Amino acid sequence: MDHNPADVPAQDQELVCFVCGAVAPADQRAVARLTWSRGRDGERTTWTCDRCSRDNVRSIEGKLDPAWW
């Protein structure tokens, strides 16, 4: 049965890396929410795994508004 992700509590939603497609195992989602990077793509929340975040940190920082610095 298909269900709307909005109907699933946030802590139970699957985390999929927007860059490489890695999936955080269900028993590690709480840790992944602390170590992965969260972003926005329009109205959608995206997640980037810790490895891809480290590999692309310069690019991520370059997209931040200068007010953050």
N, CA, C and O atoms as CSV, one atom per row, in Angstrom:
chain,resi,resn,atom,element,x,y,z
A,1,MET,N,N,0.844,-1.176,0.000
A,1,MET,CA,C,0.000,0.000,0.000
A,1,MET,C,C,0.893,1.243,0.000
A,1,MET,O,O,1.797,1.358,0.827
A,2,ASP,N,N,0.641,2.168,-0.922
A,2,ASP,CA,C,1.390,3.421,-0.973
A,2,ASP,C,C,0.869,4.358,0.092
A,2,ASP,O,O,-0.325,4.373,0.392
A,3,HIS,N,N,1.778,5.147,0.669
A,3,HIS,CA,C,1.354,6.141,1.645
A,3,HIS,C,C,2.117,7.416,1.404
A,3,HIS,O,O,3.210,7.400,0.836
A,4,ASN,N,N,1.562,8.488,1.822
A,4,ASN,CA,C,2.155,9.799,1.672
A,4,ASN,C,C,3.246,9.968,2.726
A,4,ASN,O,O,2.988,9.734,3.907
A,5,PRO,N,N,4.478,10.373,2.327
A,5,PRO,CA,C,5.546,10.562,3.329
A,5,PRO,C,C,5.155,11.546,4.420
A,5,PRO,O,O,5.682,11.472,5.530
A,6,ALA,N,N,4.248,12.459,4.129
A,6,ALA,CA,C,3.813,13.424,5.139
A,6,ALA,C,C,3.016,12.743,6.245
A,6,ALA,O,O,2.869,13.290,7.338
A,7,ASP,N,N,2.501,11.544,5.959
A,7,ASP,CA,C,1.729,10.793,6.954
A,7,ASP,C,C,2.623,10.000,7.905
A,7,ASP,O,O,2.146,9.484,8.916
A,8,VAL,N,N,3.910,9.899,7.589
A,8,VAL,CA,C,4.855,9.133,8.402
A,8,VAL,C,C,5.573,10.098,9.343
A,8,VAL,O,O,6.078,11.126,8.892
A,9,PRO,N,N,5.630,9.790,10.640
A,9,PRO,CA,C,6.359,10.667,11.567
A,9,PRO,C,C,7.793,10.886,11.089
A,9,PRO,O,O,8.412,9.978,10.534
A,10,ALA,N,N,8.316,12.089,11.305
A,10,ALA,CA,C,9.652,12.453,10.818
A,10,ALA,C,C,10.717,11.452,11.243
A,10,ALA,O,O,11.588,11.104,10.447
A,11,GLN,N,N,10.659,10.981,12.494
A,11,GLN,CA,C,11.696,10.060,12.970
A,11,GLN,C,C,11.633,8.705,12.270
A,11,GLN,O,O,12.601,7.946,12.325
A,12,ASP,N,N,10.524,8.385,11.619
A,12,ASP,CA,C,10.379,7.107,10.932
A,12,ASP,C,C,10.591,7.211,9.420
A,12,ASP,O,O,10.624,6.189,8.734
A,13,GLN,N,N,10.736,8.425,8.893
A,13,GLN,CA,C,10.911,8.594,7.459
A,13,GLN,C,C,12.288,8.105,7.029
A,13,GLN,O,O,13.288,8.331,7.710
A,14,GLU,N,N,12.316,7.433,5.888
A,14,GLU,CA,C,13.572,6.922,5.348
A,14,GLU,C,C,14.463,8.095,4.943
A,14,GLU,O,O,13.983,9.072,4.368
A,15,LEU,N,N,15.757,7.999,5.242
A,15,LEU,CA,C,16.720,9.019,4.838
A,15,LEU,C,C,17.523,8.473,3.672
A,15,LEU,O,O,18.187,7.442,3.782
A,16,VAL,N,N,17.451,9.185,2.550
A,16,VAL,CA,C,18.168,8.789,1.341
A,16,VAL,C,C,19.066,9.941,0.932
A,16,VAL,O,O,18.602,11.076,0.821
A,17,CYS,N,N,20.347,9.668,0.705
A,17,CYS,CA,C,21.284,10.704,0.314
A,17,CYS,C,C,20.919,11.233,-1.069
A,17,CYS,O,O,20.779,10.465,-2.021
A,18,PHE,N,N,20.767,12.542,-1.167
A,18,PHE,CA,C,20.408,13.221,-2.409
A,18,PHE,C,C,21.512,13.085,-3.448
A,18,PHE,O,O,21.241,13.174,-4.646
A,19,VAL,N,N,22.756,12.871,-3.012
A,19,VAL,CA,C,23.904,12.822,-3.919
A,19,VAL,C,C,24.175,11.400,-4.406
A,19,VAL,O,O,24.201,11.148,-5.610
A,20,CYS,N,N,24.377,10.472,-3.469
A,20,CYS,CA,C,24.806,9.118,-3.855
A,20,CYS,C,C,23.716,8.057,-3.736
A,20,CYS,O,O,23.883,6.943,-4.235
A,21,GLY,N,N,22.604,8.386,-3.084
A,21,GLY,CA,C,21.517,7.421,-2.949
A,21,GLY,C,C,21.642,6.481,-1.761
A,21,GLY,O,O,20.822,5.577,-1.601
A,22,ALA,N,N,22.664,6.683,-0.921
A,22,ALA,CA,C,22.809,5.832,0.267
A,22,ALA,C,C,21.564,5.966,1.150
A,22,ALA,O,O,20.958,7.035,1.224
A,23,VAL,N,N,21.200,4.887,1.805
A,23,VAL,CA,C,20.029,4.875,2.682
A,23,VAL,C,C,20.497,4.599,4.105
A,23,VAL,O,O,21.232,3.643,4.352
A,24,ALA,N,N,20.069,5.437,5.032
A,24,ALA,CA,C,20.392,5.212,6.448
A,24,ALA,C,C,19.541,4.052,6.953
A,24,ALA,O,O,18.318,4.082,6.822
A,25,PRO,N,N,20.177,3.026,7.531
A,25,PRO,CA,C,19.406,1.907,8.088
A,25,PRO,C,C,18.426,2.407,9.154
A,25,PRO,O,O,18.713,3.368,9.867
A,26,ALA,N,N,17.295,1.762,9.255
A,26,ALA,CA,C,16.250,2.183,10.182
A,26,ALA,C,C,16.768,2.348,11.605
A,26,ALA,O,O,16.355,3.269,12.308
A,27,ASP,N,N,17.665,1.471,12.037
A,27,ASP,CA,C,18.164,1.547,13.412
A,27,ASP,C,C,19.236,2.621,13.597
A,27,ASP,O,O,19.711,2.820,14.715
A,28,GLN,N,N,19.629,3.322,12.519
A,28,GLN,CA,C,20.642,4.365,12.605
A,28,GLN,C,C,20.124,5.735,12.170
A,28,GLN,O,O,20.906,6.675,12.032
A,29,ARG,N,N,18.812,5.857,11.952
A,29,ARG,CA,C,18.247,7.121,11.477
A,29,ARG,C,C,18.452,8.268,12.461
A,29,ARG,O,O,18.690,9.403,12.047
A,30,ALA,N,N,18.362,7.985,13.752
A,30,ALA,CA,C,18.549,9.050,14.747
A,30,ALA,C,C,19.961,9.622,14.656
A,30,ALA,O,O,20.141,10.839,14.711
A,31,VAL,N,N,20.953,8.761,14.519
A,31,VAL,CA,C,22.336,9.211,14.383
A,31,VAL,C,C,22.514,9.934,13.050
A,31,VAL,O,O,23.180,10.968,12.995
A,32,ALA,N,N,21.935,9.409,11.990
A,32,ALA,CA,C,22.063,10.033,10.673
A,32,ALA,C,C,21.486,11.451,10.682
A,32,ALA,O,O,22.021,12.335,10.013
A,33,ARG,N,N,20.421,11.678,11.418
A,33,ARG,CA,C,19.847,13.029,11.484
A,33,ARG,C,C,20.817,14.016,12.134
A,33,ARG,O,O,20.700,15.223,11.922
A,34,LEU,N,N,21.758,13.526,12.909
A,34,LEU,CA,C,22.767,14.381,13.528
A,34,LEU,C,C,24.019,14.532,12.666
A,34,LEU,O,O,24.704,15.551,12.751
A,35,THR,N,N,24.327,13.537,11.842
A,35,THR,CA,C,25.582,13.558,11.085
A,35,THR,C,C,25.402,13.884,9.607
A,35,THR,O,O,26.360,14.291,8.952
A,36,TRP,N,N,24.200,13.716,9.070
A,36,TRP,CA,C,23.936,14.041,7.671
A,36,TRP,C,C,23.547,15.520,7.574
A,36,TRP,O,O,23.150,16.132,8.566
A,37,SER,N,N,23.667,16.084,6.366
A,37,SER,CA,C,23.281,17.474,6.122
A,37,SER,C,C,21.868,17.510,5.552
A,37,SER,O,O,21.521,16.736,4.659
A,38,ARG,N,N,21.068,18.417,6.080
A,38,ARG,CA,C,19.699,18.584,5.600
A,38,ARG,C,C,19.638,19.826,4.729
A,38,ARG,O,O,20.236,20.851,5.058
A,39,GLY,N,N,18.922,19.737,3.625
A,39,GLY,CA,C,18.774,20.871,2.727
A,39,GLY,C,C,17.351,20.981,2.226
A,39,GLY,O,O,16.491,20.171,2.573
A,40,ARG,N,N,17.112,21.981,1.413
A,40,ARG,CA,C,15.795,22.191,0.817
A,40,ARG,C,C,15.944,22.264,-0.692
A,40,ARG,O,O,16.862,22.905,-1.204
A,41,ASP,N,N,15.050,21.612,-1.394
A,41,ASP,CA,C,14.952,21.672,-2.843
A,41,ASP,C,C,13.520,22.070,-3.139
A,41,ASP,O,O,12.646,21.219,-3.302
A,42,GLY,N,N,13.287,23.383,-3.206
A,42,GLY,CA,C,11.914,23.863,-3.309
A,42,GLY,C,C,11.208,23.609,-1.993
A,42,GLY,O,O,11.640,24.099,-0.950
A,43,GLU,N,N,10.144,22.860,-2.031
A,43,GLU,CA,C,9.375,22.524,-0.826
A,43,GLU,C,C,9.826,21.212,-0.197
A,43,GLU,O,O,9.361,20.853,0.885
A,44,ARG,N,N,10.713,20.504,-0.855
A,44,ARG,CA,C,11.129,19.174,-0.418
A,44,ARG,C,C,12.387,19.239,0.443
A,44,ARG,O,O,13.321,19.981,0.137
A,45,THR,N,N,12.405,18.464,1.515
A,45,THR,CA,C,13.600,18.327,2.346
A,45,THR,C,C,14.501,17.282,1.711
A,45,THR,O,O,14.043,16.206,1.326
A,46,THR,N,N,15.796,17.607,1.602
A,46,THR,CA,C,16.762,16.652,1.066
A,46,THR,C,C,17.805,16.353,2.137
A,46,THR,O,O,18.036,17.164,3.034
A,47,TRP,N,N,18.425,15.195,2.037
A,47,TRP,CA,C,19.469,14.784,2.967
A,47,TRP,C,C,20.713,14.413,2.184
A,47,TRP,O,O,20.616,13.816,1.111
A,48,THR,N,N,21.891,14.762,2.712
A,48,THR,CA,C,23.172,14.397,2.124
A,48,THR,C,C,23.946,13.649,3.201
A,48,THR,O,O,24.152,14.166,4.299
A,49,CYS,N,N,24.375,12.427,2.880
A,49,CYS,CA,C,25.069,11.603,3.877
A,49,CYS,C,C,26.357,12.273,4.333
A,49,CYS,O,O,26.869,13.177,3.673
A,50,ASP,N,N,26.869,11.819,5.463
A,50,ASP,CA,C,28.072,12.426,6.028
A,50,ASP,C,C,29.261,12.328,5.080
A,50,ASP,O,O,30.063,13.259,5.014
A,51,ARG,N,N,29.393,11.244,4.357
A,51,ARG,CA,C,30.514,11.100,3.424
A,51,ARG,C,C,30.413,12.115,2.286
A,51,ARG,O,O,31.390,12.801,1.987
A,52,CYS,N,N,29.252,12.218,1.653
A,52,CYS,CA,C,29.071,13.174,0.557
A,52,CYS,C,C,29.190,14.612,1.072
A,52,CYS,O,O,29.704,15.484,0.372
A,53,SER,N,N,28.718,14.854,2.285
A,53,SER,CA,C,28.854,16.191,2.879
A,53,SER,C,C,30.320,16.563,3.016
A,53,SER,O,O,30.717,17.671,2.656
A,54,ARG,N,N,31.128,15.643,3.537
A,54,ARG,CA,C,32.570,15.907,3.680
A,54,ARG,C,C,33.232,16.097,2.321
A,54,ARG,O,O,34.061,16.991,2.151
A,55,ASP,N,N,32.867,15.259,1.356
A,55,ASP,CA,C,33.475,15.334,0.028
A,55,ASP,C,C,33.122,16.635,-0.699
A,55,ASP,O,O,33.865,17.070,-1.579
A,56,ASN,N,N,32.000,17.256,-0.340
A,56,ASN,CA,C,31.512,18.426,-1.058
A,56,ASN,C,C,31.379,19.667,-0.183
A,56,ASN,O,O,30.644,20.590,-0.536
A,57,VAL,N,N,32.071,19.708,0.942
A,57,VAL,CA,C,31.908,20.799,1.899
A,57,VAL,C,C,32.219,22.168,1.278
A,57,VAL,O,O,31.518,23.137,1.570
A,58,ARG,N,N,33.222,22.268,0.454
A,58,ARG,CA,C,33.565,23.565,-0.150
A,58,ARG,C,C,32.428,24.063,-1.039
A,58,ARG,O,O,32.102,25.250,-1.029
A,59,SER,N,N,31.843,23.177,-1.787
A,59,SER,CA,C,30.721,23.553,-2.647
A,59,SER,C,C,29.516,23.980,-1.809
A,59,SER,O,O,28.837,24.952,-2.141
A,60,ILE,N,N,29.257,23.258,-0.733
A,60,ILE,CA,C,28.143,23.587,0.156
A,60,ILE,C,C,28.359,24.964,0.782
A,60,ILE,O,O,27.448,25.791,0.799
A,61,GLU,N,N,29.567,25.207,1.295
A,61,GLU,CA,C,29.869,26.500,1.913
A,61,GLU,C,C,29.754,27.630,0.904
A,61,GLU,O,O,29.302,28.722,1.248
A,62,GLY,N,N,30.158,27.384,-0.342
A,62,GLY,CA,C,30.110,28.404,-1.379
A,62,GLY,C,C,28.709,28.852,-1.727
A,62,GLY,O,O,28.524,29.930,-2.291
A,63,LYS,N,N,27.713,28.034,-1.397
A,63,LYS,CA,C,26.320,28.370,-1.702
A,63,LYS,C,C,25.637,29.116,-0.565
A,63,LYS,O,O,24.503,29.573,-0.717
A,64,LEU,N,N,26.315,29.245,0.575
A,64,LEU,CA,C,25.715,29.941,1.708
A,64,LEU,C,C,25.678,31.444,1.458
A,64,LEU,O,O,26.575,32.005,0.829
A,65,ASP,N,N,24.648,32.072,1.949
A,65,ASP,CA,C,24.516,33.523,1.878
A,65,ASP,C,C,25.681,34.150,2.632
A,65,ASP,O,O,26.029,33.683,3.717
A,66,PRO,N,N,26.295,35.203,2.079
A,66,PRO,CA,C,27.418,35.861,2.769
A,66,PRO,C,C,27.100,36.299,4.195
A,66,PRO,O,O,28.011,36.461,5.007
A,67,ALA,N,N,25.831,36.491,4.505
A,67,ALA,CA,C,25.452,36.885,5.868
A,67,ALA,C,C,25.858,35.820,6.892
A,67,ALA,O,O,26.047,36.141,8.066
A,68,TRP,N,N,25.993,34.569,6.470
A,68,TRP,CA,C,26.403,33.486,7.389
A,68,TRP,C,C,27.855,33.644,7.810
A,68,TRP,O,O,28.262,33.102,8.838
A,69,TRP,N,N,28.634,34.370,7.041
A,69,TRP,CA,C,30.055,34.516,7.330
A,69,TRP,C,C,30.276,35.807,8.048
A,69,TRP,O,O,31.411,36.136,8.392
